[in-house]
Amino acid sequence: RKDIENKVIRCVGSPDKRFSEDALRILRALRFASVLDFSIDKTTSDAIFAFKDFLDNISKERINVEFTKLLCGQRNVDIIREYFDVICVFIPEMKPMKGFDQKTRWHIYDVLEHTLHSLDNANDDFIVKMTMLLHDIAKPHTFSMDDRGGHFMGHQARSAEIAREILNRLRYDKNTTSAIVQLISEHDNRFDSNPKKIKRILNKLGPENGKRLIAVQKADNLAQNPEQVRNGLQSIIESEKIMD
């Protein structure tokens, strides 16, 4: 009761024993902290890192349930940032994102921080949230450099491929996977406040994913360099009015 009053997540008894009994409790602790806006007791937190690799022994369906709730929690960004090494046990494809300098005037964050800021700007739709988490996952693999700075040619399609592999591995249903992969593929397809282009995109994506693409582009834009992307945000807002 005292822990609940103080908003603290703590294992009952020995964290080492609890996590060795069932490693899913690691993700449950992170999920509770994210959803309830609680902190995690240091001894419990240390054990989470010590036993994180035990998650390899947990079924992907169980991981799916806990991670989905974590991602929809109010502290999702803080928890993913703080426990990034834990998340990478079941999404190892995210590892190269951390600290990867984009070397472009359009961005002020590395790939992981841009991803987390875009997730922070996402709406409450799980599909939009997962799209933001994975939308640039291939950037470290598609990076090239010239005298104008860094480039990521084809990162949208490659990110969509990697996302499909991750979502299938974590046993997400076909409709959810298809929607997220489609949004990642199209996330840089700008509307340009052009009614004909907006109609084409709606014909391709359908109204539900068309509206989600607007949300994705807003979240992505707000996580970039504000000095460079103001006009882009205004265009997205105008495009949304046209789409409506």
Protein Blocks (a to p, Z undefined) as FASTA:
>chain_A
ZZmmnopacdehjfklmmmmommlmmmmmmmmmmnopacdfklmmmmmmmmmmmmmpcfk
lmmmmmmmmmmpmklmmmmmmmmmmmmmmmmmlmmmnopafkiakbcbdfklmmmmmmmm
pcfbfklmmmmmmmmmmmmmmgccdfkbccdehklmmmmmmmmmmmmmnopafklmmmmm
mmmmmmmmcfklpaklmmmmmmmnommlmmmmmmmmmmmmmmmcfklmmmmmmmmmmmmm
mmZZ
